[in-house]
């Protein structure tokens, strides 16, 4: 997986709109998005425009989103320069959110680095600790890369941390409306332990 760009094989080719009359309007970058992410965003009343991972800044501006959301997906985030640049372009302009690969892309855009894990995290019983409350959630995960905590900028703080190995499982930007998590809250193996995270996403929009 290291050094491989796999997202160009995945995702929609044409924009798809869900919940046309909803609000706010989220531009969802499809790097291999899980249907549960769309369902949870629509469930919160959002309008969602799913766009190809090859989308450009001008195309995104044309659909006029209120926020940008980077989805999950496979492969090495460090080689996805164009997507990282896209996140870097929009982070100062609007709320930017992400899950799994999206979390990694956002962290890279903020100046952090990622690394290949020896085994990765896979399955539906991975414990993560909410560093704001100290509560532990049981989460669904499927990733082989992680964000290197020591490279995070000073204005970012760790939101979630893996209980087993201490790796970063989510961050919050202290000054900008940027939130992202490494695990899959849409999967909710708890069964609904982490469903509230989408409501937290909604609060920054």
Residue pairs with C-beta under 8 A, 6 or more apart in sequence:
1 74
1 75
1 76
1 116
1 144
1 145
2 76
2 116
3 76
3 78
3 79
4 75
4 76
4 79
5 75
5 76
5 79
5 80
6 73
6 74
6 75
7 31
7 32
7 53
7 73
7 74
7 75
7 80
7 83
7 101
8 53
8 54
10 30
10 31
10 32
10 53
10 73
10 74
11 30
11 31
11 32
11 33
11 52
11 53
11 73
12 30
12 50
12 51
12 52
13 52
14 52
15 49
15 50
15 51
15 52
15 63
16 49
16 50
17 47
17 48
17 49
17 50
18 38
18 41
18 42
18 47
18 48
18 49
18 50
19 42
19 45
19 46
19 47
19 48
20 47
21 47
22 42
22 45
22 46
22 47
22 48
23 45
23 46
23 47
23 66
24 46
24 47
24 66
24 67
24 205
25 46
25 47
25 48
25 49
25 63
25 64
25 65
25 66
25 67
26 41
26 46
26 47
26 48
26 49
26 65
26 66
26 67
26 68
26 69
26 97
26 205
27 49
27 51
27 60
27 63
27 65
27 67
27 68
27 69
28 37
28 38
28 41
28 48
28 49
28 50
28 51
28 69
28 71
29 51
29 53
29 55
29 68
29 69
29 70
29 71
29 83
29 86
29 102
30 50
30 51
30 52
30 53
30 71
31 53
31 70
31 71
31 72
31 73
31 83
31 101
31 102
32 71
32 72
32 73
32 74
32 101
33 50
33 71
33 72
33 73
34 71
34 72
34 184
34 186
34 187
36 184
36 186
36 187
37 69
37 71
37 72
37 99
37 186
38 48
38 50
39 186
40 185
40 186
40 195
40 198
41 48
41 69
41 198
42 48
43 198
44 198
44 199
44 202
46 202
46 205
49 63
49 65
51 59
51 60
51 63
53 73
53 83
54 82
55 86
56 86
57 86
57 89
57 90
60 68
60 86
60 90
65 94
66 94
66 95
66 205
67 94
67 95
67 96
67 97
67 177
67 204
67 205
68 87
68 90
68 94
68 95
68 96
68 97
69 96
69 97
69 98
69 99
69 102
69 201
70 83
70 87
70 96
70 97
70 98
70 99
70 101
70 102
70 103
70 105
70 106
70 180
71 98
71 99
71 100
71 101
71 102
72 99
72 100
72 101
72 102
72 184
73 100
73 101
73 102
74 101
75 101
76 114
76 116
76 145
77 84
77 101
77 104
77 105
77 108
77 114
77 145
78 108
78 113
78 114
78 145
80 105
83 105
84 105
84 108
84 109
85 109
87 96
87 98
87 105
87 106
87 108
87 109
88 109
88 110
90 96
91 106
91 109
91 110
91 176
91 178
92 176
94 177
95 177
95 178
95 179
95 204
95 205
96 106
96 176
96 177
96 178
96 180
97 106
97 178
97 179
97 180
97 201
97 204
98 104
98 105
98 106
98 180
98 181
99 180
99 181
99 182
99 183
99 184
99 185
99 186
100 142
100 143
100 181
100 182
100 183
100 184
101 143
102 180
103 147
103 170
103 171
103 180
103 181
103 182
104 114
104 143
104 145
104 146
104 147
104 182
106 171
106 178
106 180
107 114
107 147
107 152
107 156
107 168
107 171
107 180
108 114
110 152
110 153
110 156
110 173
110 178
111 151
111 152
111 153
112 147
112 148
112 151
112 152
112 153
112 156
113 147
113 148
113 151
114 145
114 146
114 147
114 148
115 145
115 146
115 148
116 144
116 145
117 143
117 144
117 145
117 146
117 167
119 144
120 142
120 143
120 144
120 145
121 141
121 142
121 143
121 162
121 167
121 183
122 141
122 142
122 143
123 140
123 141
123 142
124 138
124 139
124 140
124 187
124 189
125 138
125 189
126 138
126 139
126 140
126 141
126 162
126 164
126 183
127 136
127 137
127 138
127 139
127 162
127 163
127 164
128 136
128 137
128 139
128 160
128 161
128 162
128 163
128 169
128 170
128 183
129 135
129 136
129 137
129 160
129 161
129 162
129 163
130 136
130 137
130 159
130 160
131 157
131 158
131 159
131 160
131 161
132 159
136 163
137 160
137 190
137 193
137 194
138 189
138 190
138 193
139 169
139 183
139 184
139 185
139 187
139 189
139 190
139 193
139 194
140 183
140 184
140 187
140 188
140 189
141 182
141 183
141 184
142 184
143 182
146 167
146 168
146 182
147 167
147 168
147 171
147 182
149 158
149 167
149 168
152 158
152 168
152 171
155 173
155 174
155 175
155 176
156 171
156 172
156 173
156 174
156 178
157 171
157 172
157 174
158 168
158 170
158 171
159 169
159 170
159 171
159 172
159 179
159 181
160 168
160 169
160 170
160 181
160 182
160 183
161 167
161 168
161 169
162 168
162 169
167 182
168 182
169 181
169 182
169 183
170 179
170 180
170 181
170 182
170 183
171 178
171 179
171 180
172 178
172 179
173 179
177 204
177 205
179 200
179 201
179 204
181 194
181 197
183 194
185 194
185 195
185 197
185 198
186 198
188 194
188 195
